[in-house]
Amino acid sequence: MNSKDYTEANRMAWNQVNQSHQVKKEENGKFKKFAQSGYSTLDNVITEKLSFYGLIGKAIAQVCCNDGEETMSLKNLGAREVVGFDISDNAIQSARLLSKRVNVKCDFVQTDIYDISDDYNNRFDIVYISTGSLMWFPDISKFFKVINRMLKVNGHVLIYEIHPFLLLLDEENRENPYELRYSYFKNGPLVFNDGLDYIGKVKNESALPSYNFDPTFSQIINGLIQNKLSIDQFEEYNHDISSLFGHLDNDDIQIPKSFFLCGKKASD
């Protein structure tokens, strides 16, 4: 399979799971929550980082925005313009529906991230990359090349992501939760055939396959450097943002579970 085969397969897998996610989110009061003025799903860590880098009045993009909840949160926190990009047709439809129903104006674009239009070159002060985004890209350096061209000079890419170490564990192994299941260094993608329902955590025997690439920290950092994005700030945290490993949060063993990384575009 080539890169486009992988991203197309993942598009179809995300399309398949979107409806079950929306049902669960509506049961949990998604529309009522966003009807509240200024509502945000973003936690204190990333909210503080966005504030530090000057969210208010800025143009912001979110890549891998899924159904737009975080994208709309960026708007509610004071961004002037917010555009969400995602490969899933169905997720983008859900994002547009939410935006219209609660009257929070954001733009949503369905596209393979690698194929984001040149119309968005040099347009954004901040590009935001959130939980579970980086694992979907066969070529992480090519991904950051797209991020670079989207940013204005002196713009920032803010990454708040699952720590690569955490992805070596099996979230279903409660007997030996720190036992390593997956390799850190991989020669190809991990293939999953039980669906992408991380909300209801329901396995689907008829699920379409999805492909994860789980980049190492060196691949992430080198991807930034290779694309003229200098590292401005880096933090590691012991709290889980994946919704998969909450059972480890109160354990005496403290491992890195999430991280924040900021890259700055110094020049074209």
C-alpha positions in Angstrom: 0.0 0.0 0.0 1.2 3.5 -0.7 0.6 6.6 1.5 -2.7 7.5 -0.3 -4.0 4.0 0.2 -3.5 4.2 3.9 -5.1 7.6 4.3 -8.0 6.6 2.2 -8.6 3.5 4.3 -8.5 5.6 7.4 -11.0 8.0 5.9 -13.4 5.2 5.4 -12.9 3.8 8.9 -13.6 7.2 10.4 -16.6 7.6 8.3 -17.9 4.3 9.6 -17.6 5.1 13.3 -18.8 8.7 13.2 -22.5 7.9 13.6 -22.0 5.9 16.8 -19.8 8.6 18.2 -22.5 11.3 17.5 -25.2 9.2 19.1 -23.1 8.9 22.3 -22.2 12.5 22.3 -25.8 13.7 21.9 -26.8 11.4 24.8 -24.1 13.2 26.8 -25.6 16.6 25.9 -23.2 17.9 23.2 -25.6 20.4 21.8 -26.7 21.7 25.2 -23.1 22.2 26.2 -22.1 24.2 23.2 -25.3 26.3 23.5 -23.6 27.8 26.5 -21.7 31.0 25.7 -18.0 30.4 25.7 -18.2 26.7 26.3 -14.9 24.8 25.7 -14.0 21.1 25.8 -10.3 22.0 26.1 -8.5 21.2 29.4 -6.6 23.6 31.5 -3.2 22.7 30.2 -3.8 23.4 26.5 -6.1 26.4 27.4 -3.2 28.0 29.2 -0.8 27.2 26.4 -3.1 28.8 23.8 -3.5 31.8 26.0 0.3 32.1 26.4 0.8 32.0 22.6 -1.9 34.6 22.0 -5.1 32.9 20.9 -7.4 35.9 21.2 -8.0 37.7 17.9 -5.8 35.3 15.9 -6.4 33.0 12.9 -6.2 29.4 14.0 -6.4 26.1 12.1 -7.0 22.7 13.6 -5.9 19.7 11.6 -7.6 16.3 12.3 -10.4 18.3 13.8 -12.9 15.3 13.7 -16.4 16.6 14.5 -15.3 20.1 15.4 -15.8 20.3 19.1 -12.3 21.4 19.8 -12.3 23.7 16.8 -15.4 25.5 18.1 -13.8 25.7 21.5 -11.0 27.6 20.0 -13.5 30.1 18.6 -15.3 30.3 21.9 -12.0 31.1 23.7 -11.5 34.2 21.5 -9.9 33.3 18.2 -10.9 35.6 15.3 -11.0 33.0 12.6 -11.0 29.2 13.0 -10.8 26.5 10.3 -11.0 22.8 11.0 -9.6 20.3 8.5 -10.4 16.5 8.6 -10.3 13.6 6.2 -13.6 12.2 7.3 -16.6 13.3 5.3 -19.0 12.3 8.0 -17.1 14.0 10.8 -17.0 17.3 8.8 -20.8 17.0 8.2 -21.3 16.6 12.0 -19.0 19.6 12.7 -20.9 21.8 10.3 -24.2 20.7 11.9 -23.0 21.5 15.4 -21.6 24.9 14.3 -24.9 25.8 12.6 -27.2 24.6 15.5 -25.3 26.5 18.2 -24.3 29.5 16.0 -20.6 29.3 16.6 -19.0 30.3 13.3 -16.2 28.2 12.1 -15.2 26.8 8.7 -14.8 23.1 8.2 -12.9 21.6 5.3 -13.0 17.9 4.3 -9.6 17.0 2.9 -6.7 14.6 3.3 -4.3 16.8 5.4 -1.5 16.1 2.9 -3.8 17.7 0.2 -4.8 20.9 2.1 -5.2 23.6 -0.6 -2.5 26.2 -1.2 -5.3 28.8 -0.6 -4.4 28.3 3.1 -0.7 29.0 2.7 0.7 31.6 5.2 -2.8 32.2 6.6 -2.7 31.1 10.3 -1.0 32.4 13.4 -1.5 29.0 15.1 -2.0 25.5 13.9 -3.4 23.3 16.7 -2.7 19.5 16.7 -4.6 17.5 19.4 -4.9 14.1 20.9 -4.5 11.2 18.5 -3.6 13.1 15.4 0.0 12.3 14.6 -0.5 8.6 14.5 -2.4 8.7 11.2 0.4 10.0 8.9 2.7 7.6 7.0 5.2 10.4 6.5 5.4 12.7 9.4 8.0 15.0 7.8 5.6 15.5 4.8 2.9 16.3 7.4 4.9 19.1 9.0 5.8 20.4 5.5 2.0 21.1 5.1 1.9 22.7 8.6 4.8 25.0 7.7 3.2 26.4 4.6 -0.1 27.0 6.5 1.6 29.2 9.1 2.4 32.8 8.9 6.0 33.8 9.5 6.5 33.7 13.3 3.4 31.5 13.6 3.3 28.6 16.0 2.3 24.9 15.8 0.9 23.7 19.1 0.9 20.0 19.7 -0.9 18.5 22.7 -0.7 14.7 22.2 -0.5 11.2 23.6 3.0 10.4 24.7 4.7 7.9 22.4 5.7 5.8 25.4 2.0 5.3 26.4 1.3 3.8 23.0 3.6 0.8 23.8 1.0 -0.4 26.3 -2.2 -2.3 25.8 -5.1 -0.4 27.3 -7.1 -3.6 27.9 -4.4 -5.3 29.9 -5.5 -4.6 33.5 -3.7 -7.5 35.1 -0.2 -6.3 33.9 -0.9 -2.7 32.7 2.7 -1.8 32.3 3.7 -4.8 30.2 4.9 -3.6 26.8 2.9 -4.9 23.9 4.0 -2.8 21.0 7.4 -1.9 19.6 8.6 1.7 19.8 10.4 1.4 16.5 8.2 0.1 13.7 8.8 -1.0 10.1 5.2 -0.5 9.1 1.8 0.5 10.4 -0.2 -1.2 13.1 -3.4 -2.6 11.6 -6.6 -2.6 13.7 -9.8 -4.4 12.6 -12.1 -3.9 15.6 -13.2 -0.3 14.9 -12.4 3.2 16.1 -15.0 3.6 18.8 -12.9 5.1 21.5 -16.0 6.7 23.1 -18.4 3.8 23.6 -15.5 1.4 23.4 -17.6 -1.1 21.5 -15.8 -3.4 19.2 -17.2 -3.9 15.7 -16.7 -7.3 14.0 -17.6 -5.6 10.7 -15.2 -2.7 11.2 -13.1 -1.5 8.3 -9.4 -1.7 8.9 -7.5 1.3 10.1 -3.7 2.0 10.1 -1.6 3.7 12.8 2.0 4.8 12.4 2.8 6.0 15.9 5.8 8.3 15.3 8.7 8.2 17.7 9.8 11.4 19.4 12.8 11.7 17.1 10.6 11.5 14.1 8.3 14.2 15.5 11.2 16.5 16.4 13.1 15.9 13.2 9.9 16.5 11.2 9.7 19.9 12.8 13.4 20.7 12.2 13.4 19.5 8.6 10.6 21.9 7.9 12.1 25.0 9.5 10.0 24.8 12.6 12.2 25.6 15.6 11.3 24.1 18.9 10.0 26.8 21.2 8.7 24.8 24.2 8.4 21.1 25.3 6.6 19.6 28.3 5.8 16.1 29.4 2.8 15.2 31.7 1.7 12.2 33.7 -2.0 12.7 33.0 -3.9 10.8 30.3 -5.6 12.6 27.4 -6.3 9.6 25.3 -9.4 8.4 27.1 -7.8 4.9 27.0 -5.5 4.8 30.1 -7.5 6.6 32.8 -7.0 3.5 35.0 -3.3 4.4 35.4 -3.8 8.0 36.6 -3.9 7.2 40.3 -1.2 4.6 40.2 2.0 5.0 42.3 4.1 4.4 39.1 4.2 7.7 37.2 4.9 7.4 33.5 4.7 10.0 30.7 1.2 9.9 29.3 1.0 13.2 27.3 3.1 16.0 26.1 3.1 19.5 24.7 5.4 20.7 22.0 5.5 24.0 20.2 7.3 24.7 17.0 7.8 28.2 15.5 8.0 29.2 11.9 10.9 31.6 11.6 10.9 32.1 7.8 9.5 30.9 4.5 
